[in-house]
Amino acid sequence: MYRLLSKINGPDDLKKLDAEELTPLAEEVRAFLLETVPRTGGHLASNLGAVELTIALHYCFDSPKDKIIWDVGHQAYTHKILTGRRDSFHTQRCYKGISGFPKRAESPHDAFGVGHSSTSISAGLGMAVAQGLKEDAARIISVIGDGSLTGGMAFEALNQAGHLKKNLIVVLNDNEMSISKNVGALSSFISRKMTGGYYRSLKKEMEALMANIPAIGGNILHFAKKAENSLKGFLTPGTLFEGLGFEYVGPIAGHDLPTLLGVLENVKRLEGPILLHVMTKKGKGYPPAETMPDKFHGVAPTKPASASPAKLPPPSYTSVFGNTMVKLGEIDPKILAITAAMPDGTGLTPFAERFPDRFFDVGIAEQHALTFAAGLAVEGFRPVAAIYSTFTQRAYDQVFHDVCLQKLPVTLALDRAGLVGDDGPTHHGSFDISYLRHLPELTVMAPKDENELQHMLKTALYSGRPISLRYPRGAGFGVPLDQELQELPIGKGELLIDGGDLTIVAIGSTVHPALEAAAQLRQKGIFAAVVNARFIKPIDSELILAEAKKTGCLVTVEENALLGGFGSAVLELLSDAGLNAVRIKRIGIPDRFIEQGTQAQLRADLGLDAAGIAATCEAFLKGESGTSPQLAVVK
């Protein structure tokens, strides 16, 4: 089935093929992607669209000497397959398997680790400057999608690259705009001619000739350059990039391998910053993905057939959030929704369809999203910015400077807080408690289940203050959903189970596992109280201090980094209250990056499931571990 692909164990093997064999190779790669990606899950449509481009890049350039840098990694599966990971590709995004994103520790061909978007041009420019300082002739190629180009960081990099004039090739993989056969053929012809050696040599000779004509040479040269730019601007969309100091080439048809090879061979001989505009079709070669690329951007792993009908899972936190936004939006026209290129991922598509004038997708621009929300709040609206926890890290300054400092009632809906599973370390929402709870004026809270999420969203919208509402990826616990929504008292937790031996203080997604752990401990004669903290800031000092005095032993549980997390907030509370005799044990994410795996696998590894919490509590009571708040502060 894979006559050609089975021979490719690296770029050197690819170069042994005749150019005519590359098109059938692309068909084999596509078939391989369609066979493997649905099994493991992953980014399908975008990778199907980048097959020919990837083959052409590795055929024309010499990786890893030449550095090919992929933006985000949604286009990099063919790159992984061609660079020695074909036989392990079935493990991508799996527990202890290869990453779904380029990763420097995984292969020398992964020139730069990625996961968040809009970074490839900045990284490429850094490498290009370094190559110049080392007098190294290696070429640097940054591949960026048109979606990633909406990120401001990409334009910051383009601006500096045009100024520095270093040798850098930026390949813009544009898979959103269609390209007709006539325009495609014409632009491909122009691109080949404008990058060919004869054309450029002739152009330089003509410029020199015109410049030396006495008296009028300068004016003729100016007119000629203006005419050339007008022609290129009319035929191509390159005016913006040439204004930034790039030599613009394209657009060219990204699935036409002979054209790609010809243009890349010419482009790699050019000096200075080059932008090559390649038009591709998302989902190429798979009709369902071609017609519905958004639905096939990311696919979940297929599940084995079951003899009995599968029980429907509880609704996801994301869908409950989205439905609650619609419910509240029906009542209050001041409620607005903002997302950064993730309307489906954040559950806001129903809101966008119901209230198109009150929904805003700002593109991959989290910084802008938060300051935009702040501007809306100034004018009396109730904006909700729904962004994944990991991506909100990119907008920290805006949360601080534009929202909290001005005490503006913006709600940060942090989806995918905690362990996200197979996307791995670039996407785990492991740090938002730590990087947000120290900001003045910001309230930070997390629901114990999907029902409490509804109430917390209403609480946030009508609190009149900046609020961060974090909730996990995946299905809820299947609890009944109240139809009447209530506003919760800010800073008040709840005692769910009373007990005298120790108190488990849990936050967010760890509350239900803590309840299960308490049930397991009860079977062993250990009676643990369980507190649903609800609020990380302001913390319910009255409830937690009362429990600390009653049991003398606290175990905090959170799906966040231990450093600066919820457990640290409890330690600070006990220390400030002078309760130095209280023993405390914190369960959370240790000081390391967590690799990919299912959420269940990772929670079990980290002791964040019910069995792990119970085991830690039992060992803690036996005196095997524990920290007093005074010791923690000294440390």
DAWOWO-V275495 format. One record per residue. PSI is psi in radians with two decimals (999 if undefined). OMEGA is omega in whole degrees, -180 to 180 (999 if undefined). D_LAST is the distance of its C-alpha to the last C-alpha in Angstrom with 1 decimal. Layout:
BEGIN
[[PSI | OMEGA | D_LAST] [PSI | OMEGA | D_LAST]]
END
This chain:
BEGIN
[[-0.63 | -178 | 60.6] [1.13 | -175 | 58.4] [-0.76 | -178 | 60.9] [-0.79 | -176 | 59.3] [-0.60 | -179 | 55.7] [-0.30 | 180 | 55.6] [-0.19 | -172 | 56.3] [1.85 | 176 | 53.4] [0.09 | 179 | 50.4] [2.95 | -178 | 49.4] [-0.53 | 179 | 50.8] [-0.65 | 177 | 53.1] [-0.64 | 179 | 54.9] [-0.71 | -177 | 55.3] [-0.28 | 178 | 57.1] [-0.27 | 180 | 59.6] [2.61 | 171 | 61.0] [2.66 | -180 | 63.9] [-0.58 | -179 | 63.2] [-0.34 | -179 | 65.6] [-0.15 | -175 | 63.3] [-0.61 | 179 | 60.3] [-0.84 | 174 | 61.7] [-0.53 | 175 | 62.2] [-0.74 | 179 | 58.7] [-0.68 | 178 | 57.3] [-0.67 | 179 | 59.1] [-0.72 | 179 | 57.5] [-0.75 | 179 | 54.0] [-0.76 | 178 | 54.6] [-0.68 | 179 | 55.9] [-0.74 | 178 | 52.9] [-0.76 | -179 | 50.5] [-0.42 | 177 | 52.6] [-0.69 | -170 | 52.4] [-0.73 | -173 | 48.7] [-0.75 | 178 | 46.8] [-0.41 | 180 | 48.0] [-0.72 | -175 | 46.8] [-0.30 | -170 | 43.2] [2.79 | 179 | 43.1] [-2.94 | -176 | 42.3] [1.89 | -172 | 43.8] [-1.01 | -171 | 47.5] [-0.79 | -178 | 49.7] [-0.61 | 179 | 48.0] [-0.62 | 175 | 48.0] [-0.57 | -179 | 51.7] [-0.23 | -174 | 52.5] [0.22 | -173 | 50.9] [-0.98 | -178 | 52.6] [-0.70 | 180 | 55.3] [-0.76 | -179 | 53.1] [-0.78 | 178 | 50.6] [-0.79 | -179 | 53.4] [-0.71 | -180 | 55.0] [-0.80 | -179 | 51.8] [-0.44 | 178 | 51.2] [-0.64 | -175 | 54.9] [-0.50 | -179 | 55.2] [2.98 | -171 | 51.9] [1.36 | 177 | 50.4] [2.46 | 10 | 46.9] [0.02 | 176 | 44.4] [-0.93 | 170 | 45.8] [2.39 | -174 | 46.6] [2.06 | 175 | 43.5] [2.05 | -174 | 44.1] [2.17 | -177 | 41.3] [2.34 | 178 | 41.4] [2.29 | -178 | 40.2] [-0.99 | -177 | 38.2] [-0.04 | 179 | 39.7] [-0.19 | -180 | 42.2] [0.13 | -165 | 45.0] [0.14 | -178 | 43.6] [-0.75 | 178 | 44.8] [-0.67 | 176 | 48.0] [-0.78 | 180 | 46.0] [-0.72 | -178 | 43.9] [-0.66 | -177 | 47.1] [-0.16 | -176 | 48.9] [0.72 | 169 | 46.0] [0.14 | -178 | 45.9] [0.36 | 179 | 44.2] [-0.83 | -175 | 47.4] [-0.34 | 178 | 47.2] [0.09 | -175 | 43.6] [-0.45 | 179 | 44.1] [-0.17 | 178 | 44.6] [0.01 | -175 | 40.9] [2.40 | -178 | 39.7] [0.12 | 180 | 37.2] [2.82 | 179 | 37.0] [2.13 | -179 | 34.3] [0.34 | 176 | 33.6] [-2.89 | 180 | 36.6] [2.75 | -177 | 37.0] [2.69 | 173 | 35.6] [-0.01 | -179 | 37.8] [2.75 | 173 | 36.8] [2.42 | -174 | 37.1] [2.07 | -172 | 34.2] [-0.61 | -179 | 34.0] [-0.23 | -175 | 32.6] [-0.58 | -177 | 35.6] [2.49 | 175 | 38.5] [-0.28 | 178 | 39.4] [-0.24 | 175 | 41.7] [1.61 | -171 | 38.9] [-0.44 | -178 | 38.5] [2.33 | 179 | 35.7] [2.39 | -177 | 33.4] [2.98 | 179 | 34.2] [-0.68 | 173 | 33.8] [2.69 | -169 | 33.9] [3.00 | 170 | 37.2] [0.35 | -176 | 38.7] [-0.27 | -167 | 36.7] [-0.63 | -177 | 39.4] [-0.70 | 177 | 41.3] [-0.83 | 180 | 38.2] [-0.75 | 179 | 37.1] [-0.70 | 179 | 40.7] [-0.70 | 176 | 41.2] [-0.76 | 179 | 38.2] [-0.66 | 180 | 39.7] [-0.73 | 177 | 43.1] [-0.74 | 179 | 42.1] [-0.71 | 179 | 40.3] [-0.67 | 178 | 43.5] [-0.73 | 180 | 45.5] [-0.55 | 180 | 43.4] [-0.05 | -176 | 43.8] [0.75 | 179 | 47.5] [2.36 | -176 | 47.1] [0.08 | -179 | 49.8] [2.56 | 179 | 47.9] [2.57 | 179 | 48.3] [2.22 | -178 | 45.5] [2.07 | 176 | 46.3] [2.12 | 180 | 44.2] [2.13 | -177 | 45.4] [2.42 | 178 | 44.7] [2.79 | -180 | 46.2] [-0.50 | 176 | 47.9] [-0.75 | 180 | 45.3] [-0.40 | -180 | 42.4] [-0.19 | 175 | 44.5] [-0.25 | 179 | 44.0] [2.33 | -177 | 40.4] [-0.55 | -179 | 40.2] [-0.62 | 180 | 38.1] [-0.71 | -180 | 41.1] [-0.54 | 174 | 43.4] [-0.73 | -180 | 40.9] [-0.75 | 177 | 41.2] [-0.72 | -179 | 44.9] [-0.79 | -179 | 45.3] [-0.64 | -180 | 43.5] [-0.73 | 177 | 45.2] [-0.54 | 179 | 48.6] [-0.72 | -176 | 47.8] [-0.42 | 177 | 46.7] [0.53 | 177 | 49.6] [2.86 | 179 | 47.8] [1.80 | -179 | 49.1] [2.27 | 176 | 47.5] [2.09 | 175 | 49.1] [2.11 | 178 | 47.9] [1.98 | 177 | 49.5] [1.87 | 178 | 49.7] [1.74 | -173 | 50.2] [1.84 | -177 | 52.0] [0.32 | -180 | 52.6] [-0.56 | -177 | 53.5] [2.41 | 176 | 56.7] [2.80 | 180 | 59.9] [2.12 | -177 | 62.2] [2.83 | -177 | 65.9] [-0.71 | -177 | 67.8] [-0.87 | 180 | 69.8] [-0.70 | 180 | 66.9] [-0.77 | 180 | 64.9] [-0.75 | -179 | 67.7] [-0.80 | -178 | 68.4] [-0.62 | 177 | 64.7] [-0.72 | 178 | 64.2] [-0.80 | -179 | 67.4] [-0.73 | -179 | 66.3] [-0.76 | 179 | 62.8] [-0.75 | -178 | 64.4] [-0.72 | -176 | 66.9] [-0.27 | 178 | 64.5] [-0.11 | -179 | 62.2] [2.64 | -178 | 65.0] [-0.71 | -177 | 65.7] [-0.79 | -179 | 69.3] [-0.81 | -176 | 68.4] [-0.64 | 177 | 65.8] [-0.79 | 179 | 68.0] [-0.71 | -179 | 70.9] [-0.77 | -180 | 68.8] [-0.71 | 179 | 67.7] [-0.73 | -180 | 71.3] [-0.69 | 178 | 72.6] [-0.76 | 179 | 70.0] [-0.73 | -180 | 71.0] [-0.84 | -178 | 74.7] [-0.67 | -178 | 74.4] [-0.45 | -177 | 72.3] [-0.01 | 176 | 75.1] [2.14 | -176 | 77.9] [2.42 | 171 | 79.1] [-0.87 | -172 | 78.5] [-0.05 | -175 | 77.7] [-0.75 | -179 | 75.3] [-0.73 | 180 | 72.1] [-0.70 | 179 | 73.3] [-0.75 | -180 | 74.4] [-0.74 | 179 | 71.0] [-0.76 | -180 | 69.2] [-0.72 | -179 | 71.5] [-0.76 | 179 | 71.1] [-0.68 | 180 | 67.3] [-0.71 | 179 | 67.5] [-0.73 | 180 | 69.9] [-0.77 | -180 | 67.7] [-0.64 | 178 | 64.6] [-0.73 | 179 | 66.7] [-0.82 | -180 | 67.9] [-0.65 | 178 | 64.4] [-0.58 | 178 | 63.0] [-0.71 | -174 | 65.9] [-0.40 | -175 | 65.5] [2.75 | 178 | 61.7] [0.65 | -172 | 58.7] [0.07 | -175 | 57.2] [-0.75 | -179 | 57.8] [-0.81 | -176 | 54.2] [-0.62 | 177 | 52.7] [-0.55 | 175 | 55.4] [-0.46 | 177 | 54.5] [0.00 | 175 | 50.9] [0.21 | 180 | 52.3] [2.60 | 167 | 52.6] [2.02 | -176 | 55.7] [2.32 | 178 | 56.3] [2.15 | 178 | 57.9] [-2.95 | -1 | 59.0] [2.59 | 178 | 58.9] [2.72 | -179 | 59.9] [2.07 | -172 | 60.3] [-0.06 | 177 | 57.2] [0.14 | 179 | 58.9] [1.64 | -173 | 61.7] [-0.75 | 177 | 60.7] [-0.72 | 178 | 63.6] [-0.80 | 179 | 62.7] [-0.81 | -179 | 59.0] [-0.74 | -179 | 59.7] [-0.77 | -179 | 62.2] [-0.75 | -179 | 60.0] [-0.66 | 177 | 56.9] [-0.65 | 178 | 59.0] [-0.77 | -176 | 60.2] [-0.65 | -175 | 56.8] [-0.19 | 177 | 55.0] [-0.11 | -179 | 57.4] [2.72 | 178 | 56.8] [2.69 | 175 | 54.7] [-3.06 | -179 | 52.2] [2.25 | -178 | 50.4] [2.38 | 172 | 52.4] [2.03 | 179 | 52.0] [2.04 | -176 | 53.7] [1.97 | -176 | 54.4] [2.22 | 179 | 54.9] [2.12 | 179 | 56.2] [2.92 | 179 | 55.3] [2.10 | 179 | 55.7] [2.29 | -179 | 52.7] [0.23 | -175 | 53.5] [2.28 | 175 | 56.3] [-0.09 | 179 | 58.4] [1.71 | -171 | 57.3] [-0.77 | 179 | 59.4] [-0.69 | 180 | 57.1] [-0.52 | 177 | 54.2] [-0.70 | -177 | 56.7] [-0.49 | 179 | 57.9] [1.13 | -175 | 54.5] [-0.53 | 180 | 51.9] [-0.62 | -179 | 49.3] [-0.41 | -178 | 49.7] [0.26 | 176 | 49.2] [-0.90 | 174 | 46.4] [2.28 | 180 | 44.0] [2.50 | 178 | 45.4] [2.66 | 178 | 43.8] [2.49 | 178 | 44.3] [2.54 | -180 | 47.6] [2.52 | 179 | 47.5] [2.57 | 180 | 49.9] [2.50 | -179 | 52.9] [2.54 | -180 | 52.8] [-0.58 | 179 | 55.8] [2.65 | 180 | 55.0] [2.37 | -179 | 54.3] [2.43 | 177 | 50.7] [2.34 | -179 | 49.2] [2.31 | 180 | 48.2] [2.79 | 175 | 44.4] [2.77 | 177 | 43.0] [2.61 | 179 | 42.9] [2.74 | 174 | 39.9] [-0.70 | -178 | 37.4] [-0.78 | -179 | 38.8] [-0.65 | 177 | 42.4] [-0.74 | 176 | 41.5] [-0.87 | -178 | 39.9] [-0.75 | 180 | 42.9] [-0.64 | 178 | 45.4] [-0.64 | 176 | 43.7] [-0.74 | 178 | 43.8] [-0.77 | -179 | 47.6] [-0.82 | 180 | 48.0] [-0.59 | 179 | 46.3] [-0.51 | 177 | 48.0] [-0.54 | -176 | 51.4] [-0.65 | -171 | 50.8] [1.91 | -180 | 49.1] [-0.13 | 179 | 50.5] [-0.14 | 179 | 47.6] [2.18 | -179 | 45.2] [2.67 | -179 | 44.7] [2.40 | -179 | 43.0] [2.41 | 173 | 41.5] [2.79 | 180 | 40.4] [1.35 | 176 | 39.6] [0.32 | -178 | 42.2] [0.96 | 180 | 41.2] [-0.72 | 178 | 43.7] [-0.83 | -176 | 44.2] [-0.53 | -180 | 40.6] [0.03 | 177 | 39.4] [0.26 | -175 | 42.3] [0.01 | 180 | 44.0] [-0.76 | 176 | 47.3] [-0.69 | 178 | 49.0] [-0.73 | -180 | 47.9] [-0.67 | -180 | 49.2] [-0.63 | -178 | 52.5] [-0.64 | -177 | 53.0] [1.22 | -175 | 51.9] [-0.50 | -180 | 52.4] [-0.17 | -178 | 52.5] [0.23 | 178 | 49.1] [2.41 | -176 | 47.3] [2.07 | 172 | 45.9] [1.94 | -174 | 44.7] [0.05 | -175 | 43.4] [-3.01 | -178 | 43.1] [1.33 | -173 | 40.0] [1.21 | -176 | 38.7] [-0.63 | 179 | 35.6] [-0.87 | 178 | 35.1] [-0.69 | -178 | 38.6] [-0.76 | -177 | 38.4] [-0.71 | 179 | 35.7] [-0.59 | 173 | 37.5] [-0.77 | 177 | 40.8] [-0.69 | 179 | 39.5] [-0.71 | 178 | 38.4] [-0.68 | 177 | 42.0] [-0.70 | -180 | 43.4] [-0.63 | 178 | 41.3] [-0.61 | -177 | 42.5] [0.25 | 171 | 46.0] [0.13 | 178 | 45.3] [2.97 | -179 | 44.8] [1.41 | -177 | 42.1] [2.44 | 174 | 40.8] [2.05 | 178 | 38.7] [1.85 | -178 | 37.1] [1.90 | -176 | 36.7] [2.50 | 176 | 34.6] [2.56 | 179 | 32.6] [-0.80 | -176 | 28.8] [-0.55 | -179 | 28.5] [-0.38 | 178 | 31.2] [-0.38 | 175 | 29.8] [-0.53 | -177 | 27.1] [-0.20 | -176 | 30.0] [0.48 | -177 | 30.6] [-0.80 | -177 | 27.3] [-0.61 | -180 | 28.8] [-0.64 | 176 | 31.8] [-0.78 | -180 | 29.7] [-1.01 | -167 | 27.9] [-0.72 | -171 | 30.9] [-0.36 | -179 | 34.0] [-1.08 | -173 | 33.0] [-0.80 | -177 | 30.1] [-0.55 | -180 | 30.9] [0.10 | 176 | 34.5] [0.78 | -176 | 33.7] [2.40 | -177 | 36.0] [1.27 | 175 | 36.6] [2.32 | 177 | 35.9] [2.13 | 174 | 34.8] [1.92 | 177 | 32.7] [1.76 | -173 | 33.7] [1.62 | 177 | 31.1] [2.81 | 178 | 32.9] [0.60 | 175 | 31.5] [2.37 | -177 | 28.0] [-2.70 | -177 | 26.0] [2.21 | -176 | 27.4] [-0.27 | 178 | 30.9] [-2.17 | -165 | 32.2] [-0.20 | 175 | 34.5] [-0.34 | 170 | 33.8] [-2.79 | -167 | 30.5] [-0.45 | 179 | 27.5] [-0.27 | -173 | 29.2] [-0.19 | 177 | 30.0] [2.32 | 177 | 27.3] [1.12 | -168 | 26.2] [-0.02 | -167 | 22.6] [-0.08 | -170 | 21.0] [-0.60 | 176 | 23.0] [-0.76 | -177 | 20.8] [-0.69 | -176 | 17.9] [-0.01 | 179 | 20.3] [-0.53 | -170 | 22.3] [-0.30 | -180 | 20.5] [-0.05 | -178 | 19.3] [2.18 | 177 | 22.9] [2.60 | 177 | 24.7] [-0.19 | -176 | 27.9] [2.23 | 172 | 27.1] [2.35 | -178 | 27.3] [2.18 | -177 | 25.8] [2.83 | -178 | 27.3] [2.29 | -178 | 28.2] [2.61 | 179 | 31.1] [-0.36 | -180 | 31.1] [-3.11 | -174 | 34.5] [-0.47 | 178 | 37.3] [-0.77 | 179 | 39.0] [-0.48 | 176 | 36.0] [-0.75 | 179 | 35.8] [-0.85 | -177 | 39.3] [-0.65 | 180 | 38.4] [-0.62 | 178 | 35.2] [-0.76 | 177 | 37.2] [-0.72 | 178 | 39.7] [-0.80 | -178 | 37.0] [-0.77 | -175 | 35.5] [-0.49 | -176 | 39.0] [0.31 | 179 | 39.9] [-0.41 | -177 | 36.7] [0.36 | -177 | 37.6] [2.87 | 173 | 34.1] [2.32 | -178 | 32.1] [2.38 | 170 | 30.9] [2.13 | 179 | 29.1] [1.90 | -177 | 30.5] [2.44 | 177 | 29.0] [2.70 | -169 | 30.9] [2.99 | 171 | 31.1] [2.60 | 170 | 33.7] [-3.02 | -175 | 36.5] [2.65 | 174 | 38.4] [-2.84 | -176 | 37.5] [0.05 | 178 | 37.8] [0.36 | 179 | 41.5] [2.70 | 177 | 41.1] [2.54 | -180 | 44.1] [2.10 | 178 | 43.9] [2.46 | 177 | 44.9] [-0.55 | 179 | 47.7] [2.10 | -177 | 46.9] [2.45 | -179 | 43.6] [2.70 | 172 | 41.6] [2.21 | -179 | 39.1] [2.55 | 176 | 35.9] [2.19 | -177 | 34.4] [2.29 | 174 | 31.5] [0.28 | -179 | 28.1] [2.16 | 175 | 29.5] [-2.91 | 179 | 28.6] [2.46 | 175 | 30.7] [1.99 | -176 | 30.5] [-0.67 | 179 | 32.3] [2.36 | 176 | 32.3] [2.65 | 179 | 31.8] [2.72 | -174 | 30.4] [-0.14 | -175 | 29.1] [-0.70 | 176 | 26.9] [2.95 | 180 | 24.0] [2.20 | 173 | 23.7] [2.06 | 179 | 23.2] [1.88 | -174 | 22.3] [2.74 | -180 | 23.6] [2.39 | 173 | 24.4] [-2.27 | -173 | 27.4] [-0.16 | -179 | 28.6] [-0.07 | -176 | 26.5] [-0.85 | -179 | 28.2] [-0.75 | 173 | 31.3] [-0.59 | 178 | 29.6] [-0.66 | 176 | 27.6] [-0.72 | 177 | 31.0] [-0.70 | 179 | 32.4] [-0.71 | 179 | 29.5] [-0.66 | 178 | 30.1] [-0.69 | 178 | 33.8] [-0.70 | -180 | 33.0] [-0.63 | -179 | 30.8] [-0.59 | 178 | 33.7] [-0.35 | 178 | 36.0] [0.17 | 178 | 33.9] [0.25 | 178 | 33.9] [2.15 | -175 | 30.4] [1.86 | -176 | 30.7] [2.30 | 170 | 28.0] [2.61 | 178 | 28.1] [2.19 | 178 | 27.7] [2.24 | 168 | 26.8] [1.80 | -173 | 27.7] [-0.60 | -178 | 25.3] [-0.90 | -175 | 27.7] [2.23 | 173 | 25.7] [-0.60 | 177 | 22.3] [2.15 | -5 | 23.1] [2.40 | -179 | 24.3] [2.60 | 180 | 22.6] [1.47 | -175 | 24.8] [-0.65 | -178 | 22.8] [-0.83 | -178 | 25.8] [-0.80 | -175 | 26.2] [-0.69 | 178 | 22.6] [-0.64 | 178 | 22.0] [-0.74 | 179 | 25.4] [-0.66 | 180 | 24.5] [-0.72 | 180 | 21.1] [-0.57 | -177 | 23.3] [-0.85 | -174 | 26.0] [-0.45 | -179 | 24.3] [-0.01 | -180 | 21.0] [2.17 | 178 | 19.7] [2.42 | 170 | 18.8] [2.07 | 178 | 18.8] [2.51 | -179 | 18.4] [2.27 | -179 | 20.5] [2.67 | 174 | 20.9] [1.13 | -178 | 22.6] [2.86 | 177 | 20.2] [2.41 | 178 | 17.2] [-0.59 | -179 | 14.1] [1.98 | 178 | 12.2] [0.21 | -175 | 13.3] [-2.76 | -177 | 15.8] [-0.74 | 178 | 17.3] [-0.63 | 177 | 14.8] [-0.65 | 178 | 12.2] [-0.68 | 178 | 15.1] [-0.73 | 176 | 15.5] [-0.77 | 179 | 12.0] [-0.71 | 180 | 12.6] [-0.82 | -180 | 16.0] [-0.71 | -180 | 15.2] [-0.79 | -180 | 12.8] [-0.54 | 180 | 15.5] [-0.08 | 179 | 18.1] [0.35 | 180 | 16.6] [1.16 | -174 | 16.8] [-0.22 | -180 | 14.0] [-0.21 | -179 | 16.3] [2.27 | 176 | 16.5] [2.48 | -177 | 15.2] [2.45 | 176 | 14.4] [2.29 | -179 | 14.8] [2.29 | 174 | 14.8] [2.23 | -180 | 17.7] [-2.70 | -177 | 18.3] [2.15 | -176 | 18.7] [3.08 | -175 | 16.3] [1.15 | 174 | 15.3] [2.83 | 177 | 18.9] [2.39 | -176 | 22.3] [2.25 | -178 | 24.4] [-3.11 | -178 | 28.0] [2.84 | 180 | 31.1] [2.98 | 176 | 32.6] [2.77 | 178 | 33.8] [-0.70 | -180 | 31.5] [-0.74 | 180 | 32.2] [-0.77 | -177 | 31.4] [-0.70 | 179 | 28.1] [-0.66 | 177 | 27.1] [-0.75 | 179 | 28.1] [-0.65 | -174 | 26.1] [0.05 | -180 | 22.9] [0.48 | -178 | 23.6] [0.03 | 174 | 24.4] [3.08 | -175 | 27.9] [-0.77 | -179 | 29.2] [-0.71 | -180 | 29.3] [-0.72 | 179 | 25.7] [-0.76 | 180 | 24.4] [-0.76 | -179 | 26.6] [-0.72 | 180 | 25.5] [-0.73 | 180 | 21.8] [-0.74 | -179 | 22.6] [-0.78 | 179 | 24.8] [-0.65 | -179 | 22.4] [-0.76 | 180 | 19.7] [-0.50 | 179 | 22.4] [0.00 | 177 | 23.2] [0.30 | -177 | 19.7] [-0.37 | 179 | 18.9] [2.94 | 180 | 15.6] [2.65 | -177 | 13.6] [2.34 | 172 | 10.4] [2.65 | -180 | 10.7] [-0.57 | 180 | 9.8] [-0.78 | 179 | 8.6] [-0.67 | -179 | 6.1] [-0.68 | -180 | 5.1] [-0.73 | 179 | 5.4] [-0.73 | -179 | 3.8] [999 | 999 | 0.0]]
END
